[in-house]
């Protein structure tokens, strides 16, 4: 028994006529009769009887017709889905992003993609860099900050994307706040290390970069608080817990309560990357979203999605 035989039988059951079923299937009448004969041999009993110029289903044929009709409908739906994907009219794109790109880049990119391909369903999920890397098996495309701290699946393709500066943040009343007025010079880590620090949770790309920078500069860290998320760091700094570290883009719409301080003499700059699991066989929608992201990889502070 084959799908083709069942689809043929579904047409015969619908039209109650072999000739009309053959016309609907764009087959010859002998071809349809041959499919029916093979199907009846599979079941070992008649599935239909001749009835004048048409056919009448036996009780067994009536039961089989229900299964055959469902298979035919699923077959049609699969072809419609294939055709829709070829035109990018529908489908699902599963996107993962670590905290900073999820909050400050992904909303603009999703909006721009939706304007171009409104029939594609977009599912997004976020976490820190380690979380997103761990979810790659359930994603079509992902964005992370910094380098992955665990090996990536062998078939993952990595695309360097955008540069992002990590800055220190302090309340306006902090002794180092005056240094924010001279951003070109930056504040050395030795000066920042004199104060308590607020760090992101383990697994955060920002934390990894900050810890490496302090180690490289041989400056001890006085960690006052570890807290999850960019907004958590901001709130802790507002509360006076210490100096925090965030992406410069996360301060884009910040009010006057906090100010950012560049780190010098060498700024802390990291690279965002786009990961495509199963990169050699990426879906069309994943490839289109990747194209959109790479087109926006200007690295100059422009809002992603502008002009699209």
C-alpha positions in Angstrom: 0.0 0.0 0.0 1.4 3.4 -1.0 0.3 7.0 -0.4 -0.4 7.3 -4.1 -2.9 4.4 -4.0 -4.7 5.9 -1.0 -4.9 9.3 -2.6 -6.3 7.7 -5.8 -8.9 5.8 -3.7 -9.8 9.1 -1.9 -10.6 10.6 -5.3 -12.7 7.6 -6.4 -14.6 7.8 -3.1 -15.2 11.5 -3.5 -16.4 11.3 -7.2 -18.0 7.8 -7.0 -16.8 7.4 -10.6 -13.4 6.1 -11.8 -13.4 8.2 -15.0 -14.1 11.5 -13.1 -11.5 10.5 -10.5 -8.9 9.9 -13.2 -9.7 13.4 -14.7 -9.3 15.0 -11.3 -6.0 13.3 -10.7 -4.7 14.0 -14.3 -4.2 10.2 -14.7 -5.5 7.8 -17.3 -8.4 5.6 -16.4 -6.3 2.4 -16.7 -3.8 3.9 -14.3 -6.5 4.6 -11.7 -8.0 1.1 -12.2 -4.5 -0.4 -11.7 -4.0 1.5 -8.4 -7.4 0.4 -7.1 -6.6 -3.3 -8.0 -3.3 -3.2 -6.1 -5.0 -1.6 -3.1 -7.8 -4.2 -3.0 -5.1 -6.9 -3.1 -3.5 -5.4 0.0 -6.8 -5.6 1.9 -7.8 -8.9 0.5 -11.5 -7.9 -0.1 -13.5 -5.6 -2.3 -13.4 -1.9 -1.5 -16.0 -0.9 -4.1 -18.6 -2.4 -6.4 -19.7 -1.3 -9.9 -23.0 0.6 -9.7 -24.2 1.5 -13.2 -21.8 4.1 -14.5 -20.3 4.7 -11.2 -19.0 2.8 -8.1 -20.4 2.1 -4.7 -18.1 1.7 -1.7 -18.3 -1.5 0.4 -18.4 -1.1 4.2 -14.6 -1.7 4.3 -14.2 0.9 1.5 -16.2 3.5 3.5 -13.9 3.1 6.5 -10.8 3.2 4.3 -12.1 6.3 2.5 -12.0 8.3 5.7 -8.3 7.5 6.2 -7.5 8.1 2.6 -9.3 11.5 2.7 -7.2 12.6 5.7 -4.0 11.5 3.9 -5.0 13.4 0.7 -5.7 16.6 2.7 -2.4 16.4 4.5 -0.7 15.8 1.2 -2.3 18.9 -0.2 -1.4 20.9 2.9 2.2 19.8 2.6 2.4 21.0 -1.0 0.7 24.3 -0.1 3.2 24.7 2.7 6.1 24.0 0.4 4.9 26.5 -2.1 4.3 29.1 0.6 7.9 28.6 1.9 9.3 29.0 -1.5 7.6 32.4 -1.6 8.4 33.1 2.1 4.6 33.7 2.6 4.6 31.7 5.8 6.7 29.5 8.1 8.2 29.8 11.5 11.5 31.4 12.5 12.8 30.6 16.0 15.3 33.2 17.2 17.4 33.2 20.3 19.4 36.2 21.6 21.5 36.9 24.6 20.4 39.8 26.9 21.8 42.9 25.2 21.0 42.1 21.6 17.6 40.7 22.7 16.7 44.0 24.5 18.3 46.6 22.2 18.7 45.1 18.7 16.2 42.3 18.2 13.0 44.3 18.5 14.0 46.6 15.6 15.1 43.6 13.5 12.0 41.6 14.1 9.8 44.7 13.2 11.7 45.2 10.0 11.5 41.5 9.1 7.8 41.4 9.8 7.2 44.3 7.5 8.9 42.4 4.7 7.4 38.9 5.4 4.2 39.4 7.5 3.2 35.7 7.0 6.2 34.3 8.8 5.6 33.5 12.5 8.5 34.7 14.7 9.3 33.0 18.0 11.9 34.6 20.2 13.7 33.5 23.4 16.5 35.1 25.4 18.9 34.4 28.2 22.6 35.0 28.8 25.2 33.9 26.3 25.6 30.4 27.9 21.8 29.9 27.9 21.4 30.8 24.2 24.3 28.5 23.2 22.6 25.7 25.2 19.4 26.3 23.2 20.9 26.1 19.8 19.3 22.7 19.0 15.9 24.3 19.2 16.7 27.5 17.3 17.0 28.5 13.7 19.3 31.5 14.4 20.8 33.1 17.4 22.7 36.2 18.5 25.3 36.2 21.3 27.6 38.7 22.8 31.2 37.9 23.1 32.5 34.4 22.6 30.7 31.2 23.6 32.2 29.7 26.7 31.2 26.1 25.6 31.9 24.3 22.3 29.3 24.9 19.6 27.7 22.1 17.7 29.9 21.0 14.8 27.4 22.2 12.1 27.0 25.7 13.6 28.1 28.6 11.3 29.3 31.7 13.1 29.0 35.1 11.5 30.8 38.1 13.1 28.2 40.9 13.4 28.6 44.2 15.3 31.0 45.8 17.7 29.8 47.0 21.1 31.5 48.9 23.8 31.2 48.0 27.4 31.1 51.0 29.7 31.1 51.6 33.5 28.0 53.2 34.9 27.7 55.3 38.1 25.1 57.6 39.7 25.4 61.3 39.0 26.6 61.9 42.5 29.5 59.4 42.3 33.1 60.7 42.6 33.9 59.3 39.1 30.9 60.9 37.5 32.9 64.0 36.5 35.0 61.7 34.3 31.9 61.1 32.2 32.4 64.7 30.9 35.7 63.7 29.3 34.8 60.5 27.5 37.8 60.6 25.2 40.2 59.9 28.0 38.5 57.0 29.7 38.9 55.9 33.3 41.6 53.2 34.0 40.5 50.0 35.6 42.8 50.7 38.5 40.7 53.7 39.4 37.4 51.8 39.0 38.8 48.9 41.1 38.9 51.2 44.1 35.1 51.0 44.4 32.6 48.2 45.0 31.4 46.6 41.7 28.1 45.3 40.5 28.4 42.4 38.1 26.1 40.4 35.9 25.4 36.8 36.6 27.8 34.0 35.7 27.5 33.2 32.0 26.9 36.8 30.9 29.0 38.0 28.0 29.6 41.4 29.7 30.8 39.7 32.9 33.3 37.5 31.0 34.8 40.5 29.2 35.0 42.6 32.4 36.6 39.8 34.4 39.2 39.2 31.7 40.0 42.9 31.5 40.6 43.2 35.3 42.7 40.0 35.3 44.8 41.3 32.4 45.3 44.6 34.1 46.2 42.8 37.4 43.5 44.8 39.2 41.6 43.1 42.0 37.8 43.2 41.9 35.7 44.2 44.9 32.4 42.5 44.0 29.6 43.9 46.0 26.7 42.3 44.1 26.0 39.8 41.4 22.6 40.3 39.7 20.9 39.0 36.6 20.0 41.2 33.7 21.0 44.7 32.4 18.2 46.4 34.2 19.1 44.7 37.4 22.6 46.1 37.2 21.2 49.6 36.5 18.8 49.5 39.5 21.6 48.3 41.8 23.8 51.1 40.7 21.0 53.6 41.2 20.6 52.2 44.7 24.3 52.9 45.5 25.6 49.3 45.5 28.6 50.1 43.3 29.9 50.6 39.8 28.2 48.5 37.1 29.2 47.5 33.6 26.8 47.4 30.7 26.6 47.7 26.9 26.9 51.4 25.8 23.7 50.8 23.7 21.8 50.0 26.8 22.3 53.6 28.0 20.8 55.0 24.8 17.6 56.0 26.4 18.8 56.3 30.0 17.6 59.2 32.1 19.8 61.6 34.1 20.1 59.4 37.2 23.0 57.4 35.7 26.0 58.3 33.6 28.3 56.1 31.6 32.1 56.2 31.8 34.4 55.0 29.1 37.2 52.6 30.2 40.7 53.6 29.2 43.2 53.9 27.8 41.9 50.9 25.8 38.1 50.7 25.6 36.4 47.4 26.3 35.0 46.4 22.9 33.3 43.1 22.1 31.9 41.6 19.0 28.3 40.3 18.7 28.0 37.2 16.6 25.2 35.4 14.8 25.0 31.7 15.1 23.2 29.5 12.5 22.7 25.9 13.7 22.7 23.4 10.8 24.3 26.3 8.8 24.8 24.1 5.7 21.1 23.5 5.5 19.6 26.7 6.9 16.0 27.4 6.2 15.0 30.1 3.7 13.5 32.2 6.4 16.6 31.9 8.6 18.7 32.9 5.6 16.6 36.0 4.9 16.7 37.1 8.6 20.5 36.6 8.5 20.7 38.8 5.4 18.8 41.5 7.2 21.0 41.3 10.3 24.2 41.4 8.3 22.9 44.4 6.2 22.5 46.3 9.5 26.0 45.4 10.8 27.2 49.0 10.6 28.7 49.2 14.1 28.2 52.9 14.2 25.4 53.2 16.7 22.6 53.4 14.1 19.3 51.8 15.2 19.0 48.4 13.4 16.1 48.3 11.1 16.2 51.9 10.2 15.5 52.6 6.5 14.1 49.1 5.9 
